[in-house]
Amino acid sequence: MAYIDGCVFAVPTANKQKFIDHANNADALFIEFGATRILECWGDDVPAGKQTDFIRAVQATAEETVVFSWIEWPDKATRDAGMEKVMKDPRMNPDTNPMPFDGKRMIFGGFVPIVDLGSA
């Protein structure tokens, strides 16, 4: 059964192209190590809520855009093995490949799909 890693984070709006470049490089590693699909989604219609919202979840400022991303894996075992390889890969070293956003405010988690509608 498929497995999904999802995350939400804030990127300085001025760093949009830096983020795209970083994502293209980093996401290629996830694909190399078993992911089947990755989507990086730039916030376009992210409203402020009354109690909670994406903006507050990642403490986004007026100069930042919320990004919603997910990685699709064929199964959790592939994800666990792939994620371990990605995290050990020197190409992910933050000293040589720094994230163009504050990773401390990123929220993420792994999810098991329970409903899957649409064309396949």
Buried (B, 14 or more C-beta within 10 A) or exposed (E): EBBBBBBBBBBBBEBBEBBBEBBEEBBEBBEEBBBEEBEBEBBEEBEEEEEEBBBEBBEBEEEBBBBBBBBBBBEBEBBBEBBEBBEEBEEBEEEEBEBBBBEEBBEEEBEEEEEEEEEE
